[in-house]
Amino acid sequence: MKPLQPLLERALVYVCAYQGTKLVGFSKVVGDGGVHGLLLDPTVAPEHQRQGLGRRLVETCVEESRRRGIEWLHVDFEPHFAKFYAACGFSSTSAGLRNLKP
C-alpha cells in the first residue's frame, strides 16, 4: 500500500466516511491551481453501496471545491458509472485520454 501523505498533500479536498472507526468511503479532488478541479477515487465499500453514501461523498467534494474557488469540476469514468455521475449532476462531454505507461 502506498503512503497516504503524498496523496493528501496534493489533494484540494479529501473526504472520508466512517462507520465507527472503520473507513467505508472516500473521495478527493485535486486542483490545477486555478478554477479547475478533478474528482478522483470516489469509492464506497461494497457492503455500504446503493445507500446514497457515494452521492454524499461526491456532493461534499462539490461543496468544498466550490468553497475553494473551483468553477469547473471534472470527472473521468467508465461507461457503467454514467448513471451514477448523472445523478450527481455531471454532464457528459467529449474529452481525450492518453495512457502514458510504456
N, C-alpha and C positions, 0 to 999 in steps of 0.2 A: 504494500500500500504506500502511495506517495505521501510525503509530508503535507499537511494542510496549510501551514503557514504561508508558503509562496502563493497558493491559490487565494487565500484570504487577503493578502496584501494587494493583489491585483483586482479584487472584486470591488465594484462600486456599491453593490448591495449583496448581502448574503443572508438568506432566510432559512431557518431550521424549524421543523415541527417535531415536538417530542410527545410521547405518551409516557408520563412519569419521567424517568431518566433515559428512556430508550429513544434514540433518533429514529423517526419514522418517515421523515420527508425533508427535502432541502431543495433550494434553487439559488441561483446567483445571477447577477447582472454585471458585466464588465463594460466599461465606457471607453470612448475614444479621446477623452479629454475635452470634447465639445458637446454637441447635442444628441449624439447617437449612443445608444446602449444596445447590448446584445444579451438576451436572456439565454442562459445556459443551464443545462442539467436539471430541469425540474423533475424530481424523482420522488416517488412515494413507494414505501414498502408494499409488496403485493397484498398483504392482509389488510391494508388500510386504503386500497384503491377503490374507486367508484363510490366515495363518500363525500366528495367535494373538497378534499384536502388539497389536491393538486391545483384546483382553481383558486383556492385561498392563497396558496403559496405564490402563484403567478400574480394574483391581484395585489398582494403585499409588495412584490417586486415592482409592479407597475406604479403603485402609490409612492413607494420610496424613490424610484427612479425619477418620477415627476418632481418630487420634492427637491431632488438634487440637480434639477435643471435639464434633465433628459427630455427631448421633444419627440424623438423617434426611437421606438423600441423594436428591435429586430429579433426574429427567432427563426431558426432553421430547423426543419423537422421532416421526418419520413412521412410518406402519404397516409399511413394508417393513424397518424396523430392529427390529421386535418380537422376532424370534428371537434376534438378537444381544444385546439387553438382557436378555432372559430368561436366556440362557446366562451373563450376567454377574451374575445374582442379583436383578435388578429384577423387581418385580411390577407389573401394570397397575392403575391407579386412575382414577377419574373426576377430571377437572380442567377448569378453564376457561381460555380463552385469548382475549385481546383484542388485535387489531392496532392500534397507536396511530399508525401512519403516516396522514397525511391522504389 
